[in-house]
């Protein structure tokens, strides 16, 4: 298990974004969200794709 952390001097300035858009959240990012306290957070599930084959996989003539 890895521990995600941020340096103590990694303060967020008033004119910058706390997190980037379309980037997976890590544990340290959840702490930032708790500190900043946004009203709404839009998140998406991680996409998972499975391909099932019903035949032997050989190309037919």
Number of C-alpha atoms within 10 A of each C-alpha: 3 5 7 9 11 11 6 6 6 7 9 12 8 7 6 7 9 14 13 8 10 9 7 11 12 11 11 12 16 11 13 15 14 9 9 11 10 9 6 6 7 6 10 7 5 6 5 5 4 4 5 5 6 6 7 6 7 6 6 4 3
